[in-house]
Amino acid sequence: MKLGARIFLCYLLIFAGCVYFPINRIWRTLRTHYLESVEEPLVDTANILASVLEDEVVRPGFQPTDLRAAFARAQARPLGARIYDLPKAAVDLDVYITDATGRVVFDTRQPSAVGEDYSRWRDVRRTLAGRYGARTSRSDKSFNSSVLYVAAPLYQQGRISGVLTVAEPTASIQSFLELARPSIVRVGLLALGAAALLSLAVSYALTRPINRLAQYADAIREARRPDFPRLGRTEIADLGRALRRMQEALEGRRYAEEYVQTLTHELKSPLSAIRGAVELLQDDMPPEQHSRFLGHIRTESNRIGHIVERMLELATLENRREKPEMAAVDVAALVNTVVESQETQLAAKHLKVEALLPESLALTGNAFLLHQALANLLQNAIDFSPVGATVQVGAARDRGGVTLRVSDEGPGIPEYAREKIFDRFYSLARPGTGKKSTGLGLNLVREVAHVHDGSIRLTNRPSGGVLAELTLPARAAAA
């Protein structure tokens, strides 16, 4: 399981626990609080009724008929009351009265209970003892059928002469709980949903720098040159910068070793030629041979100079940590400048140049690097073109991007060289002269393409020759 998923699940479980236990406790204590809120007014009701009826109950010849009729009229009265969302249609309050011994003298709910001994009931027993008496009893086996009983003493000459108990069914309390349940569940679900979103946001915020760092490492492994990602100011950013410094140090060391080896290998041949020519020049020889060997020294020296210059250019490009400055580049002006820079070589081989350029085509890139890349492609086309041939240089929009094309009428790329054509120091012999170049030109073109997030492709034309296509992505195209 990924780290982000683990963080998300951990936060979600923590929030779920923090939401569940308080809500569960509230739900478990809510019924008790409802009973408390009902019991308090019942205490007032019982004491008021006791104060009103205590003289009537102890009066000789007390007949509960009139009292029962009054309660019957009250219970039969239609109320039509609505207590918030709970409708109340009738009075459901009952009353029973006992004497000083706990025997029933009046009962609105069970008239037949008159004469029964209620002294064992908690409300009657405690009230007769001078304490607060109340109880909750079920009228049947159903939990929702419980009845709350609250008692008040009846006084006669300062002494307790009986007990008056009011009874209120708690079914309405259960109704209130059922009405409150959806709201509580809804609040809990909303809290859990908010917790899930917050957990997702936190896990994303924590793992995003890690994902960026992993993508950065993969890009380096694939020999690309990505920008260093934004990692914020956390410890992950410190780790990323430390890894970057380590990567730069290792790359620099390996890069230096590789370049020293390749440079040494490539310089051996021209240096050997120069050394041999110098040794021969120390001997007496005809002037024409003397001039020929001096020409060899000059040629090999120039070759060494070209190798060193190209390697410096390539090293600068390959070791660039950030992308070069990009700006709008006019494609027509770029192509014309490159063609003008190669006029001498074109004229020497009597080559004709065809420029195939659309109007008002521009792209976003580094003009200097694009000039170098296009100049290398054109130089290759000149080197491999036969005398009097035509070289085509053009540009066009390609799927929203821009493709720069250079084609020649030369012999094309041999099958054995297709996979190695972009390798450093790999070069094919030029037709006619048999000489090779430094083998760094196409490698430089590939690096320029990578810097611009583009690509370079060389293919053989059906009619003969090579077509080079430097393609820049859609985002590099400018109106």
N, C-alpha and C positions, 0 to 999 in steps of 0.2 A: 504494500500500500504506500502511495506517495506521501511525502511529508505534508503537503497541503491538505490532503484528505484526512490525515491523522489529526492535524491541528483543528480542522473543521469539526470532526466528530468529537474530539475532546471538549472543545468549547460548547458544542451543542449539548453534550451530556451534562456538562456543568450547569449550563443555563436551564436545561430541562429539570435537573434536580432542584435548582434554586427556585424554579417556578412551581414544581409539583408539591414539594413538602409544605411551603406556606399555604398554598391553596387548599391542600388536603386538610391541613390543621384548621384553617378558617372554616371549611365546610363541616368538619366534625364538631366545632364549637359553635357553629351558627345556630343550630337548634336550641342549644342551651341559652344562648343570648336572646333568641326569640321567646323562650319560656320565661326568662327573667323580665323581658319587656312586658309580657302579659301578666306575670305574677304581681308586679308592682301596682297596677291599677286595681287588680282583684283585692289586694289588701285594703285599699281605700273603700272599695265597694262593700266588702264584708263588714268593715267597721261602721260605715254609714248605716247599712241595713240593721246591724246589731243595735246601734244607738236608737234607731227608729222603732224597732220591734221589741226591745227588751222589756218594756213596760207591758206590752200586750201579751207576751208569752207567759209571764208569771201571774197575769191577772186570773183570779178564780173563774172557772167556767170558760176558759179560753177555747174557742172553736176555730180551727184553722180553715173553715169553709170559705170565709170572706177573703182571707189571705191567698188561698189557693186560686180563687176566682180572679184575683188581681193579677197573679202571675200568669194564669192561663190567658187573660186578655192581652198581656204584654207579649207573650210568646206567639199569640195568633196575629199580632199586628204586622202587616206587611211593611218592610223597611225600604227595599229598593236602593239600599246604600251600595256604594262602590268605593272600596278602600284601595286606592291606586288601581291595580289590575285585578283585584279580588272582589267579586260581587258578594254581598251579604243580604240575604232575603228575609231572615227572621232572627228573633232573639233566641240564643242557644244557652243562655245562662240559667243554671238550676241552683236551688237553695234547699238545704235541709237544716233542721233545728233539733237539738237534743237538750234534755234537762241536765241537771247537775250530776246525774249518775251516768250519763251517756246514752240514755234511751231516746229514740227518735220520737219527737212530738209533731214534726211537720216535714214533708218531703214533696217537692214539686214534681220530681221525676218518677218516684215510686210511692204513691200514696199508701200502698199496702205495707210499706216498710215501717209504718208508725208502730212503736212499741219494741222495735228491734234494738239490740244492744250494739251501739257503734263505739263503745268506749275503747275497743281494741285498735280502732283506726288511729293512725298517727296524728292526724289533724285534731281529732277530738281529745285524745289522751294528753297531748302536749298543751292544748289550750286550757283544759281543766286543771292542769298543773301550773298554770300561770305563765306558760312559755308560748313562743310563736309556733303555731301549728299549721303545717302544709304537707301535702303529699301529691304524688302523681300515680294514678292507677289506670290500668287498661280495662276498658269496658268489655273487651273480648280479647282473643288471642292476637289480633292485628296490632302491629306497632303503631299504626296511624290512628288507632281508636283510643289512645290514652286521654285521660281527663285530669285536669289540674284542679286540686281542691285547696282552698285557702280559708282558714277559720278565724273567727273573732269571738271574744268572750261576751256573754250576756251578763250584765251586772244587776244585782238587786241589793240595795243598801250596802254598797261597797264590796259585796261578795259575789263571786262567780256563780251564777245560777243556771248557766247553760252555755251552749255553743251554737253559733250560727256559721254554717259553712257554705260558701259559694263554689259552684263547680262550673268550669269552662272547658269544653272539649278542645283538644289541641289539633283537630283536623285542619283548622284554618292555618295553623302554624306550618303544617306540612305543605299546605297549598302555597304559602309564601315561599317555602324552601324550593318547591318545584318551579315556581316562577323565577326564583333567583338563580336556579341551576344553569339555565342557558347563558345568562349574563356572565356567570363565573367561568363557565367553560369557554365562552367566547373570549373573555379577557385572557384566560390561560393560553388559548391557541394563538391569539394575537401576540402575546408576550413570547411564546415559543417561536412564532414566525419571525418576529423582530430579532430574537436571539439567533435564529438560523442565518438571517441576512447579515447580522453583525459578525457571526462566526465566519461566514464565507468571506466577508470583506477583510477580516483580520488575517485569515489564512492566505488570502490572495496577496495582501500587502506584505506578509512575511515571506512568502515563497517567490514573489515576483523577482526580487533581486537575485535570488538563487537561480531561477530559471534563466535570467538574463546572463548571469555569469557562466552557466552551463552552455548556453548558446554561443557565448563569446569563446569559450574553450573549444567547442566543436569547430567553430569557424577557423580558429588558429590551426587546429589539427588538419583541416582540409586545405591549408595553405592559402586561405583567404586573409584579407586585412580588414577586419571589422573595426569600427569605432569602439572605444572602451565604453561599456554600457553605464547608464546612470544607476547607481546603487544606493543613493541616499547617503545618510550619515551614520549608519549603523555599523555594528561589528562586521557585517557581511561586506560592507564597502571596504573596510580595512583589509579583510581577507582578499577581496578582489584586487586591491592595489598591490598587496604583497605577492599574489600570484602573477600579476602583470610584471612586476619588477623581476621576479624569478624567471618568467618566460623571456623577458627582454635580455636578461643576462645569459641565459642558455642559448637563445637564438643568436645573440651577438658573438658568442664564443664559437658556436657551430658555423655561423656565417663566415667568420674570419678564417676558420680552418678550411672550409670549402673553397673560399676565394683564393687563399694562398696556394692551395693545391692546384686548382684549375689555372690560375694565372701562371704558376711555375710550369705547368705542363704546356700551356699554349706559347709561352715565351721561349721554350727550349729550341724549337725549330728555327725561328728567325735569329735568335742569338747564335746558334750554331752556324747558320749561314753567314752572319756578319763576321764571326770569329774566323771562319775559313777564308772569307774574302780578304780580311785584314792580313792573315798569314801569307796569302798568295801575293798581295800587294807589296810585301816586303822583298819579294824577288824581282829581278829585272824581267820585264815583259814588254811586248809591243804596246804602243799607246792605245790601240783599239781595245785590247784586252784589259788594259788599265781602266779605261772608261767604262767597260762592261761591268767589271767588278765593283767599281764605285757606284754604278747604277743599282747593282744588287744590294749594296749596303744601304743606299738611299731607300730602295723599295722595302727592305726588311725593317728599317728604322721607322718608316711611315706605318708599316703594319703594326709594329709594337705600339706606336703612338695611338693608332686607331683602337687597338685592343684595350689599352689603358683608359682611353677616353670613354669607350662604350661601357667598360666595366664600372667606371666611376658613375656614369649615368644610370646604369642598371642597379648599382648598389644604393645610390640615392633613392631610386624609386622603390626598390624592394624593402628598404629599411624605413620607409616613411610610416610613422605611427598613425598619423591622421590623414584624412583625405585632403588633396590639394585644393586650393581655392578655385571655386567654380564660378563661371560667369557666362553670359550669353555669347555664343560664338557664331558668326555668320559663316555658313558652310561654303558659299561661293567664294568669299574672300579667303578662307582657309585653303581651299583647293587651288586657287589661282596663285597664292603665295608659295605653296609647295611646288607647283609646276615651274614657277619662275626660278626657284632655287635650284632646279635640276636642268635648266636650259642648256648649260654647257654639255652635260652628259647626253642629253637628248640630241643636240646638234651633232655631237661626235659620231653618233650611230645613225644619223638621218632618220630619227623616229618622229612619227606624227602623233600628236596628243589630241584625243577627242574628249571634251569635257561635257558630261551629261548631267546638268544641274537644273533642278526646278527653281522657280522664282521664290524669293522670300522664304528660304528654308534656313532655320537656325536651330541650335541646340545649346544645352547647358553643359559646359565642361571646362577643362583647363586647356586654353588655347596652345600653350607651349608644348604640353605633352601630346596633344592631338596632332600638332604639326610634326613632332618627331616620329610618331607612329605612321602617319600618312607618308612622310618622306621616306621612311624605311621601306614601306610597301612599294612606293614608286621606284626607289632605287633597285629593288629586286626585279621589278618588271623591266627596267632598263637593262639590267645585267643579263637577263635571260631572253630578251627579245632579239630576233635577227635584225640585221641592218635593213633599214627602210620599212620596218613593220609599224603597226599602229598600237598605241597604248591608250586604253580607255580609263578615264578617271571620272567617277560620278558619285551621286548621293541621291537618296530617295527615302521617303517615309515608309516605314515597314512596321505594320501592326501598331501604329501609334508612336514608334520609335524612329530612329534615324540609322540608316546603313550607308557607310562609306565603302565604295567599290573601286578596286584597281584591277584591271585585267591586261594580259599581254598575249602575244602570239608565239610564245616560246615552246620548248619541248614538253612542258608540264612536269609534274612531280612523279618520280618513279615510285613504283609500288612499295619497294623496300624502305623508302624514306618517309612514307606517309605518317608513321607513328613517331618519328624522331625529328620532324621538321622544325618543331618549336623548342627542341632541347638546346641548352646553352652550349655554344661552341660547335654545334653541328652545322655543317655547310655543304652544299653541293657545288661541284665544279662548274664554272661558268662556260657556256658554249663558246668555242673559238679559242679562248685563252687557256682553259683548263684550271684557272686559278680559283681559289676559294676565298670567301669573305671571313670576317672574324667569327661568324656564327652567333652573333649576339643581337642582330637586328630584329628577327622575328620574336626572340625571347623578350626584347624590350617592348615590342608591339603587344604581346600578350599581357605584360605587366600593366601597360597603359589601359588596356581593355578591362582588366580586373579592377584597377583604380576607379574606373567609371562604371563598375558593375555591369560591364558589357561582355562581349565575346568576339573572338577572331576566328575566322574559318578560311582555309585555303582548299579549293577544289579544282580539279582539272576540267577545262571546258570541252564540250563535245567536239567543237571545231578546232581544238588545239589551244595550248596555252593554259594559264592559271588564272583563276578568279579569286581575289582576296576580298573578303567581306568583314569589315569592322562594324559590328552592330552595337549600338548604345540603347539602353532600355527606354521604355516609354516616358519615364519621368525625366529623362535627360532631354527630351524634345521640347523646344520652345517655339511659341507662335511667332 
